[in-house]
């Protein structure tokens, strides 16, 4: 556990320390700081801290006390971290978690703590908010299916990929990503003859590498962190040459800045994401500069994890400001402010929530390219505005298709 007392003037991080206040507002942040996703989790912490620092670390004369706890991508670890922060550290607000199944677990836990507000980090499983949502759980940033909108159609119509194999981790977030990709790809006429589901932290991908059908046109990869690096490295070493279509956390700063010849496989790869490393919007340029100034040891641009933890913490700071830092009414006024909140995101869109307290987002179809210095970045090839959680479909029909799983969806 790390406790960080933040009291810095906006845009001049660390320059001014505010006097101690009698009543602090405590924000607990849960992220993965061990295992295959550790580097991703550390960037999530950076994003949350950055939002608080940017706001000056004080709301209506009350200092913001940020306390961080690590989970390990398992639901139980996220629940244990949350209980520790609530029951022992007496936090008022929770920001997190990072991973999909953790998010569902904290959504369920939030119902047992009605006086605590839970704000999602980067966890992006569909059912966290779509089914059995919680009145005190908020997600600014959308789910993993929203993050893939535009990619399936682009892969089929623009790239000409008529048949694709899937390689993904075996839990709720990759299921959600696969849904977002396949819902468009299959509708366009594409086929998915094989899906390979692997555990988090898998080291040996040889059985997957040598089982990929020869007749597919590309591989859709929804792996993150060390899992993505391990698979791509082993596929490259085996002489694999199928084009890659990337999930949102497969084509991300955390992967593109890894070392190894496998990165040649990614040049030209399309992906779906709400975070684009080389986006040229004014807001993103300013956000990246702020991130680089605060964290010179971080990535060259904020990862999807930094971006989304930042938005969650920023929403908390904006809503706290709206209620003058008051949480005395069981946080009802604070939650009302969160519900009605609209703010400009680091990618220039307007963040707002739907009736389930899930973000309506702008999504980007990107491609990986090689910069002049030999490093890899992502650039936008298509923007899809105002993506909701039912992906623009009729809500009743969308919900009738059932929860995502290994087998749902499937191409007809």
C-alpha positions as CSV (number, residue, x, y, z in Angstrom):
1,X,0.0,0.0,0.0
2,X,1.2,3.5,-0.8
3,X,-0.3,6.7,0.7
4,X,0.2,9.9,-1.3
5,X,-0.7,13.3,0.1
6,X,-1.3,15.4,-3.0
7,X,-1.2,19.2,-2.7
8,X,0.1,20.7,-5.9
9,X,-1.0,23.7,-8.0
10,X,-2.6,22.8,-11.3
11,X,-0.1,22.3,-14.2
12,X,2.8,23.0,-11.8
13,X,3.0,19.6,-10.2
14,X,4.8,19.5,-6.9
15,X,5.5,23.2,-6.9
16,X,3.3,24.3,-3.9
17,X,2.3,22.3,-0.8
18,X,-1.0,23.1,0.7
19,X,-1.4,23.4,4.5
20,X,-2.8,20.3,6.3
21,X,-6.6,20.3,6.6
22,X,-8.7,19.1,9.5
23,X,-10.9,16.9,7.3
24,X,-9.3,15.2,4.3
25,X,-11.2,13.5,1.5
26,X,-9.8,10.1,1.1
27,X,-9.7,8.5,-2.4
28,X,-8.6,4.8,-2.6
29,X,-7.1,3.7,-5.9
30,X,-6.9,0.0,-6.8
31,X,-4.7,-1.2,-9.6
32,X,-2.6,-4.2,-10.5
33,X,1.0,-3.8,-9.4
34,X,2.2,-7.4,-9.7
35,X,2.2,-10.1,-12.3
36,X,1.6,-9.9,-16.1
37,X,-0.2,-6.6,-15.9
38,X,2.1,-4.8,-13.4
39,X,3.4,-2.2,-15.9
40,X,-0.2,-1.4,-17.0
41,X,-1.3,-1.0,-13.4
42,X,1.5,1.4,-12.6
43,X,0.4,3.6,-15.4
44,X,-3.1,3.5,-14.1
45,X,-1.9,4.9,-10.8
46,X,-0.1,7.6,-12.7
47,X,-3.3,8.6,-14.4
48,X,-5.3,8.8,-11.2
49,X,-2.6,10.8,-9.3
50,X,-2.3,13.1,-12.3
51,X,-6.0,14.1,-12.2
52,X,-5.8,15.0,-8.5
53,X,-2.6,16.9,-8.9
54,X,-4.0,18.8,-11.9
55,X,-6.9,19.9,-9.8
56,X,-4.5,21.3,-7.1
57,X,-5.0,18.4,-4.6
58,X,-7.6,20.5,-2.7
59,X,-11.4,20.8,-2.9
60,X,-13.1,23.6,-1.0
61,X,-10.2,23.8,1.5
62,X,-10.0,20.0,2.0
63,X,-6.9,18.1,1.0
64,X,-7.3,15.0,-1.1
65,X,-5.5,12.0,0.4
66,X,-4.9,9.3,-2.2
67,X,-4.2,5.8,-0.9
68,X,-3.2,3.1,-3.4
69,X,-3.6,-0.7,-3.1
70,X,-2.5,-3.5,-5.4
71,X,-4.6,-6.3,-6.8
72,X,-3.5,-9.1,-9.0
73,X,-6.2,-9.3,-11.7
74,X,-8.3,-11.7,-9.7
75,X,-11.8,-10.7,-8.4
76,X,-10.9,-11.8,-4.8
77,X,-7.8,-9.6,-4.7
78,X,-9.8,-6.6,-5.9
79,X,-12.5,-7.2,-3.3
80,X,-9.9,-7.6,-0.5
81,X,-8.1,-4.4,-1.5
82,X,-11.4,-2.5,-1.5
83,X,-12.5,-3.8,1.9
84,X,-9.1,-2.8,3.3
85,X,-9.4,0.7,1.9
86,X,-13.0,1.1,3.1
87,X,-12.9,-0.6,6.5
88,X,-9.4,0.3,7.7
89,X,-8.3,3.4,5.7
90,X,-11.8,4.9,5.8
91,X,-11.7,6.1,2.2
92,X,-14.7,8.0,0.9
93,X,-14.3,7.2,-2.8
94,X,-12.8,4.2,-4.6
95,X,-11.2,4.5,-8.1
96,X,-10.5,1.2,-9.8
97,X,-10.0,-1.6,-10.7
98,X,-7.9,-2.3,-13.8
99,X,-9.1,-5.7,-15.1
100,X,-12.5,-6.9,-16.4
101,X,-13.5,-9.6,-13.8
102,X,-12.2,-7.4,-11.0
103,X,-14.7,-4.7,-12.1
104,X,-17.7,-7.1,-12.0
105,X,-16.6,-8.1,-8.5
106,X,-16.3,-4.5,-7.3
107,X,-19.7,-3.7,-8.9
108,X,-21.2,-6.5,-6.7
109,X,-19.3,-5.4,-3.6
110,X,-20.4,-1.8,-4.1
111,X,-24.0,-2.9,-3.2
112,X,-22.8,-3.8,0.3
113,X,-21.3,-0.3,0.8
114,X,-24.0,2.1,-0.2
115,X,-22.3,5.1,1.4
116,X,-19.1,4.7,-0.7
117,X,-18.9,5.7,-4.3
118,X,-17.1,3.4,-6.7
119,X,-15.6,4.9,-9.9
120,X,-14.2,2.5,-12.4
121,X,-10.5,2.6,-13.4
122,X,-9.9,0.9,-16.7
123,X,-11.9,-2.3,-16.1
124,X,-14.0,-2.8,-19.2
125,X,-16.1,-6.0,-19.0
126,X,-19.5,-5.5,-20.6
127,X,-21.7,-6.7,-17.8
128,X,-20.1,-4.5,-15.1
129,X,-22.7,-1.9,-16.0
130,X,-24.9,-3.4,-18.8
131,X,-26.6,-6.0,-16.6
132,X,-27.4,-5.8,-12.9
133,X,-25.8,-2.4,-12.6
134,X,-25.1,-0.7,-9.2
135,X,-26.4,2.8,-8.2
136,X,-23.0,3.7,-6.6
137,X,-20.8,2.3,-9.4
138,X,-19.8,4.6,-12.2
139,X,-17.7,4.0,-15.3
140,X,-16.3,6.9,-17.3
141,X,-14.8,5.5,-20.5
142,X,-17.0,2.7,-21.7
143,X,-16.5,-1.0,-22.1
144,X,-14.2,-3.2,-24.2
145,X,-16.9,-3.8,-26.9
146,X,-17.3,0.0,-27.4
147,X,-13.5,0.2,-27.8
148,X,-13.7,-2.1,-30.8
149,X,-16.4,-0.4,-32.8
150,X,-15.4,0.2,-36.4
151,X,-12.6,-2.4,-36.4
152,X,-14.6,-5.4,-37.6
153,X,-16.0,-3.6,-40.6
154,X,-12.6,-2.0,-41.4
155,X,-10.8,-5.4,-41.3
156,X,-13.3,-7.0,-43.6
157,X,-14.0,-4.1,-46.1
158,X,-10.7,-2.2,-46.1
159,X,-8.1,-4.8,-45.2
160,X,-9.9,-7.6,-47.1
161,X,-9.6,-10.2,-44.2
162,X,-12.4,-12.7,-44.9
163,X,-11.4,-15.2,-42.2
164,X,-9.8,-14.5,-38.8
165,X,-8.6,-16.6,-35.9
166,X,-8.9,-15.2,-32.3
167,X,-6.2,-15.4,-29.6
168,X,-7.4,-13.9,-26.3
169,X,-7.2,-14.3,-22.5
170,X,-9.9,-16.3,-21.0
171,X,-11.9,-13.9,-18.9
172,X,-14.6,-11.2,-19.2
173,X,-12.7,-8.3,-20.8
174,X,-11.4,-10.2,-23.8
175,X,-14.8,-11.8,-24.2
176,X,-16.2,-8.2,-24.4
177,X,-13.5,-7.2,-26.9
178,X,-14.2,-10.2,-29.1
179,X,-17.9,-9.3,-29.1
180,X,-17.2,-5.7,-30.2
181,X,-15.0,-7.0,-33.1
182,X,-17.2,-10.0,-34.2
183,X,-20.5,-8.2,-34.1
184,X,-19.4,-6.0,-37.0
185,X,-17.0,-8.5,-38.7
186,X,-19.5,-11.3,-38.9
187,X,-22.3,-9.0,-40.0
188,X,-20.0,-7.8,-42.9
189,X,-19.5,-11.5,-44.0
190,X,-16.3,-12.5,-42.1
191,X,-15.7,-15.9,-40.6
192,X,-14.0,-16.8,-37.3
193,X,-13.2,-20.5,-37.6
194,X,-11.2,-20.8,-34.4
195,X,-10.9,-19.1,-31.0
196,X,-8.0,-19.8,-28.6
197,X,-8.5,-18.8,-25.0
198,X,-5.5,-18.6,-22.7
199,X,-5.0,-18.0,-19.0
200,X,-3.7,-14.7,-17.7
201,X,0.1,-15.0,-17.1
202,X,0.5,-17.8,-19.6
203,X,4.2,-18.3,-20.6
204,X,4.1,-21.0,-23.2
205,X,2.0,-20.3,-26.3
206,X,3.5,-23.0,-28.5
207,X,0.3,-25.1,-28.7
208,X,-1.6,-22.0,-29.8
209,X,1.0,-20.8,-32.3
210,X,1.1,-24.2,-34.1
211,X,-2.7,-24.6,-34.1
212,X,-3.5,-21.4,-35.9
213,X,-5.3,-22.5,-39.1
214,X,-3.2,-21.9,-42.3
215,X,-6.2,-20.6,-44.2
216,X,-7.1,-17.6,-42.0
217,X,-6.2,-14.2,-43.4
218,X,-5.3,-12.6,-40.0
219,X,-5.2,-13.1,-36.2
220,X,-7.3,-11.0,-33.9
221,X,-5.2,-10.7,-30.7
222,X,-6.8,-9.6,-27.4
223,X,-3.9,-10.1,-25.0
224,X,-2.3,-7.5,-22.7
225,X,0.9,-6.8,-20.9
226,X,3.4,-9.6,-20.7
227,X,0.9,-12.0,-22.2
228,X,0.8,-10.0,-25.5
229,X,4.6,-9.8,-25.6
230,X,5.0,-13.5,-24.9
231,X,2.6,-14.6,-27.6
232,X,3.8,-12.2,-30.3
233,X,7.4,-13.1,-29.5
234,X,6.8,-16.8,-29.8
235,X,4.7,-16.4,-32.9
236,X,7.4,-14.4,-34.5
237,X,10.1,-16.9,-33.5
238,X,8.0,-19.7,-35.1
239,X,8.0,-17.8,-38.4
240,X,4.4,-16.7,-38.1
241,X,3.5,-14.2,-40.8
242,X,-0.3,-13.7,-40.5
243,X,-1.3,-10.0,-40.2
244,X,-2.4,-8.9,-36.7
245,X,-5.6,-7.2,-35.7
246,X,-5.1,-5.7,-32.3
247,X,-7.3,-5.5,-29.2
248,X,-7.3,-2.2,-27.3
249,X,-4.6,-3.3,-24.8
250,X,-2.6,-5.2,-27.4
251,X,-1.9,-2.1,-29.5
252,X,-1.0,0.3,-26.7
253,X,2.0,2.3,-25.5
254,X,2.7,-0.4,-23.0
255,X,3.3,-3.0,-25.8
256,X,4.6,-0.8,-28.6
257,X,7.4,0.4,-26.3
258,X,8.5,-3.1,-25.4
259,X,11.7,-4.5,-26.8
260,X,11.9,-7.3,-29.4
261,X,11.7,-8.1,-33.1
262,X,8.1,-9.2,-32.7
263,X,7.1,-5.6,-33.1
264,X,7.6,-5.9,-36.9
265,X,4.5,-8.0,-36.9
266,X,2.5,-5.0,-35.6
267,X,3.4,-2.5,-38.3
268,X,0.2,-1.7,-40.2
269,X,-2.0,-3.6,-37.7
270,X,-5.4,-2.0,-37.2
271,X,-6.9,-1.8,-33.7
272,X,-9.8,-0.3,-31.8
273,X,-9.2,2.1,-28.9
274,X,-10.3,5.2,-27.1
275,X,-6.6,6.2,-26.6
276,X,-4.3,7.0,-29.5
277,X,-0.6,7.6,-28.7
278,X,0.1,10.0,-31.6
279,X,-3.3,11.7,-31.7
280,X,-2.9,15.3,-32.9
281,X,-5.8,16.9,-31.0
282,X,-4.9,19.9,-28.9
283,X,-6.3,18.3,-25.7
284,X,-4.3,15.1,-26.2
285,X,-1.1,17.0,-26.9
286,X,-1.6,19.0,-23.7
287,X,-2.5,15.9,-21.7
288,X,0.6,14.0,-23.0
289,X,2.8,17.0,-22.1
290,X,1.4,17.1,-18.5
291,X,1.9,13.3,-18.2
292,X,5.5,13.5,-19.5
293,X,6.3,16.3,-17.1
294,X,4.9,14.5,-14.1
295,X,6.3,11.1,-15.0
296,X,9.5,11.2,-17.1
297,X,10.0,7.6,-16.3
298,X,6.6,6.6,-17.7
299,X,5.7,5.8,-21.3
300,X,6.2,8.3,-24.2
301,X,2.5,8.8,-24.2
302,X,-0.2,7.9,-21.7
303,X,-1.4,4.3,-22.0
304,X,-5.1,3.4,-22.1
305,X,-4.8,2.7,-18.4
306,X,-3.4,6.1,-17.5
307,X,-6.0,7.7,-19.7
308,X,-9.0,5.9,-18.1
309,X,-7.8,6.1,-14.4
310,X,-7.3,9.8,-15.1
311,X,-10.8,10.2,-16.4
312,X,-12.3,8.4,-13.4
313,X,-10.3,10.5,-10.9
314,X,-11.0,13.7,-12.9
315,X,-14.7,12.9,-12.7
316,X,-14.4,12.6,-8.9
317,X,-12.6,15.9,-8.6
318,X,-15.1,17.7,-10.8
319,X,-18.1,16.3,-8.9
320,X,-16.4,17.1,-5.5
321,X,-16.0,20.7,-6.7
322,X,-19.6,20.8,-7.8
323,X,-20.8,19.9,-4.2
324,X,-18.1,22.0,-2.5
325,X,-16.4,18.9,-1.1
326,X,-19.5,17.8,0.8
327,X,-20.2,14.1,1.2
328,X,-22.4,14.4,4.3
329,X,-25.7,13.2,2.8
330,X,-24.6,9.6,2.1
331,X,-22.9,11.0,-1.0
332,X,-26.2,11.5,-2.8
333,X,-25.4,15.0,-4.0
334,X,-22.0,13.9,-5.1
335,X,-23.4,11.0,-7.1
336,X,-26.0,13.3,-8.7
337,X,-23.2,15.5,-9.8
338,X,-21.3,12.5,-11.2
339,X,-24.5,11.4,-13.0
340,X,-25.0,14.8,-14.7
341,X,-21.3,15.4,-15.4
342,X,-20.1,16.3,-18.8
343,X,-16.4,17.1,-19.4
344,X,-13.9,17.3,-22.3
345,X,-11.8,14.2,-22.4
346,X,-8.1,14.1,-23.3
347,X,-9.0,13.1,-26.8
348,X,-11.3,16.1,-27.3
349,X,-14.7,14.4,-27.0
350,X,-17.4,15.1,-24.4
351,X,-17.7,12.4,-21.7
352,X,-21.2,11.7,-20.4
353,X,-23.0,8.8,-18.9
354,X,-25.9,6.7,-19.9
355,X,-28.7,5.5,-17.7
356,X,-26.5,2.7,-16.3
357,X,-23.7,5.2,-15.4
358,X,-21.5,3.9,-18.2
359,X,-19.7,6.3,-20.6
360,X,-20.8,7.1,-24.1
361,X,-17.5,7.5,-26.0
362,X,-15.8,8.4,-29.2
363,X,-13.8,5.5,-30.5
364,X,-10.9,5.3,-32.9
365,X,-9.8,2.8,-35.5
366,X,-6.1,3.1,-35.6
367,X,-3.1,1.6,-37.4
368,X,0.4,1.0,-36.1
369,X,3.2,2.8,-38.0
370,X,6.9,3.2,-37.7
371,X,8.2,6.6,-36.7
372,X,11.4,8.1,-38.2
373,X,13.4,7.1,-35.1
374,X,12.3,3.5,-35.6
375,X,9.8,3.4,-32.6
376,X,6.2,2.5,-33.1
377,X,3.1,4.7,-32.7
378,X,-0.5,4.6,-33.6
379,X,-2.4,7.0,-35.9
380,X,-6.1,7.4,-36.5
381,X,-7.7,6.0,-39.7
382,X,-11.3,6.4,-38.6
383,X,-13.3,8.0,-35.8
384,X,-16.7,6.7,-34.6
385,X,-18.6,9.2,-32.5
386,X,-21.0,8.7,-29.6
387,X,-20.7,4.9,-29.2
388,X,-23.1,3.6,-26.6
389,X,-23.0,0.3,-24.7
390,X,-25.4,-1.5,-27.1
391,X,-23.2,-0.5,-30.0
392,X,-26.0,1.5,-31.7
393,X,-28.3,-1.5,-31.8
394,X,-31.8,-1.9,-30.4
395,X,-31.3,-2.3,-26.6
396,X,-33.9,-5.1,-26.3
397,X,-32.4,-7.1,-29.2
398,X,-28.9,-6.5,-27.9
399,X,-29.7,-7.7,-24.4
400,X,-31.5,-10.7,-25.7
401,X,-28.3,-12.0,-27.3
402,X,-27.1,-12.9,-23.7
403,X,-24.0,-12.2,-21.8
404,X,-20.6,-12.5,-23.5
405,X,-18.7,-15.7,-23.1
406,X,-16.2,-18.0,-24.8
407,X,-18.9,-19.0,-27.3
408,X,-21.0,-15.9,-27.5
409,X,-20.8,-14.3,-30.0
410,X,-20.2,-16.7,-32.8
411,X,-20.4,-16.1,-36.5
412,X,-23.6,-17.7,-38.0
